[in-house]
Amino acid sequence: MCMSEPIEELRTRYRGRTWAPVGIGESGAHVWRLDGAAPLYVKVGAGLAREANALAWLAHFDLGAPELVDNGQLGDGRDYLVTTAVPGRSGAEPWPASERLAVAEAVGRYLARFHTLPVDRCPFRGEPGGDPVVSHGDFMLPNVILDPLTLTVTGVVDVGSLGVADRGRDVDDMVWSLTGGLNPQYGAVHAERFREAAAGRGLLRRE
């Protein structure tokens, strides 16, 4: 499918920036990084209005979610989002072996914070189980961004599936991301460190 014509209106609006394709997510959305004084990301695909609403809601909380700069619909009917960049590197990028346990722990501690979001104020419903929390909904290593110097999480991206769900959903997603083979630098020991941190146990590092 030709992607040049539908996004020309966005290229015109954000002219003067270098557009670099990032790839295609599992949802089928196309993503570009717009380099400039303050980098931006553009996502184009179907059903992105919910993600825009989730970002607007998360803006009320200090969890490092991208800032929603612009959103709407293109002439071909697809949705688009323009957001700020979360500084750092994703958990799926290569990390030194000596830092991987700390990365897994930082991700777990961040999830524990994320799960303190007020369930009763969350406008997005999911499939809550016996322990309902505000769930990221796609809590995988590529969607968690960390500061490579401090090894702390700076934020999360791809929040289109955010909603009230059982606490175990995010935990299980990350355990799979750590052990399922897509990120072979990690393994069972990292998943266990993540689980302990997400549960508030065995924390070796402090904010």
C-alpha positions in Angstrom: 0.0 0.0 0.0 1.3 3.4 -0.9 1.9 5.5 2.1 3.1 8.8 0.5 -0.2 10.5 -0.5 -2.3 10.0 2.6 0.3 11.5 4.9 1.2 14.5 2.7 -1.1 16.7 4.7 0.9 15.8 7.8 4.2 16.2 6.1 3.1 19.7 5.1 2.0 20.6 8.6 5.3 19.4 10.1 7.6 20.5 7.3 11.1 21.3 8.2 11.4 18.0 10.1 13.1 14.8 8.9 10.7 11.9 8.7 12.2 8.5 9.6 10.0 5.4 9.4 10.1 3.4 12.7 8.1 0.4 11.5 4.7 -1.2 11.6 3.3 -2.2 15.0 1.3 -5.4 15.7 -1.9 -3.2 15.3 -0.9 -2.4 11.7 -0.2 1.2 12.5 2.7 2.9 10.7 5.0 5.0 12.8 7.5 7.7 12.0 10.0 9.7 14.1 10.1 13.4 13.2 13.5 14.7 14.1 13.9 18.3 15.2 14.6 20.5 18.2 12.0 18.4 20.1 11.5 15.0 18.4 7.9 13.9 17.7 6.3 10.6 16.7 3.5 10.2 14.1 1.3 7.1 14.2 -1.2 6.4 11.4 -3.6 3.6 11.5 -7.1 2.5 12.4 -8.8 2.9 15.8 -6.3 5.4 17.2 -8.9 7.7 18.8 -8.9 5.5 21.9 -5.2 5.9 22.3 -5.5 9.6 21.9 -8.1 9.7 24.7 -5.9 7.4 26.9 -2.9 9.8 26.5 -5.1 12.7 27.4 -6.2 10.9 30.6 -2.6 9.8 31.5 -1.4 13.4 31.2 -3.0 14.0 34.6 -0.5 11.6 36.2 3.3 11.7 36.5 4.1 8.4 34.7 6.0 9.6 31.7 3.4 9.0 29.0 4.0 10.9 25.7 2.3 14.2 25.4 -0.5 14.3 22.8 0.4 17.1 20.3 -2.2 16.5 17.6 -4.7 13.8 16.5 -7.5 13.4 14.0 -8.3 11.7 10.8 -6.7 11.7 7.4 -8.5 12.0 4.1 -8.4 8.3 3.5 -10.2 7.6 6.8 -7.3 6.5 8.9 -6.6 8.0 12.3 -3.4 9.7 13.2 -1.6 10.7 16.4 1.3 13.1 16.9 3.1 12.8 20.3 6.2 13.9 22.0 9.1 11.4 22.4 9.7 9.7 25.7 13.4 10.1 26.3 15.6 7.0 26.7 15.8 3.5 25.1 13.2 0.7 25.1 13.7 -2.3 27.2 13.8 -4.4 24.0 17.0 -2.7 22.7 20.4 -4.3 23.5 21.5 -3.8 27.1 24.8 -4.9 28.7 24.5 -8.2 30.5 25.5 -6.5 33.7 22.5 -4.1 33.5 19.7 -6.5 32.5 18.6 -7.5 36.0 18.4 -3.8 36.9 16.4 -3.1 33.8 14.0 -5.9 34.7 13.7 -4.6 38.2 13.1 -1.0 37.1 10.3 -2.2 34.8 8.7 -4.1 37.6 8.9 -1.1 40.0 7.4 1.1 37.3 4.5 -1.3 36.8 3.8 -1.2 40.5 3.5 2.6 40.3 1.3 2.4 37.2 -1.1 0.1 39.0 -1.7 2.8 41.6 -3.7 4.8 39.1 -7.2 5.4 40.4 -9.5 2.7 39.0 -12.6 4.6 39.9 -11.4 7.6 37.7 -10.4 5.5 34.7 -12.9 6.0 31.9 -11.7 2.9 30.0 -13.2 -0.4 30.8 -11.5 -3.7 30.2 -12.1 -7.2 31.6 -11.4 -6.8 35.3 -10.8 -9.9 37.3 -10.4 -10.4 41.0 -7.7 -7.7 41.4 -8.7 -4.8 39.1 -6.2 -2.1 38.3 -5.6 0.4 35.5 -3.8 -1.8 33.1 -1.4 -0.6 30.4 -2.9 -3.4 28.2 0.3 -4.0 26.1 3.0 -4.0 28.7 5.9 -5.4 26.6 9.6 -4.5 26.6 9.4 -2.4 23.4 6.7 -0.2 25.0 8.8 0.6 28.2 11.4 3.3 27.9 14.4 3.6 30.3 17.1 6.1 31.0 20.4 4.3 30.1 22.3 6.2 32.8 20.1 5.8 35.8 18.4 2.6 34.7 15.0 4.0 35.7 11.8 3.9 33.6 11.1 7.3 32.0 7.7 6.3 30.5 5.6 4.0 28.4 4.2 4.2 24.8 1.5 2.4 22.9 -1.3 2.9 25.4 -4.2 2.2 23.1 -5.3 -0.8 25.1 -5.2 0.9 28.5 -8.2 0.1 30.7 -9.3 -1.5 33.9 -8.2 -5.1 34.0 -6.9 -7.7 36.3 -3.4 -6.9 37.7 -2.1 -10.2 36.3 -2.6 -9.1 32.7 0.3 -6.6 32.6 2.5 -9.0 34.7 1.9 -11.9 32.4 2.5 -9.8 29.3 5.9 -8.7 30.5 6.9 -12.2 31.7 6.1 -13.4 28.2 8.1 -10.6 26.7 11.1 -11.5 28.9 10.9 -15.2 28.4 9.1 -15.9 25.1 12.1 -15.7 22.8 11.5 -12.4 21.1 14.0 -10.7 23.5 16.7 -13.4 23.9 19.0 -11.2 26.0 16.5 -11.9 28.9 15.3 -15.1 30.5 13.7 -16.7 33.5 16.0 -15.0 36.1 15.0 -11.6 34.7 11.3 -12.5 34.7 11.6 -13.4 38.4 13.3 -10.2 39.2 10.6 -8.3 37.4 7.8 -10.2 39.3 9.4 -9.5 42.7 9.7 -5.8 41.9 6.2 -5.5 40.5 5.0 -7.1 43.8 7.1 -4.7 45.9 9.5 -7.5 47.0 13.2 -7.8 46.9 14.0 -4.3 45.6 17.7 -3.6 45.5 17.5 -0.2 43.9 15.6 2.8 45.1 14.2 5.8 43.3 
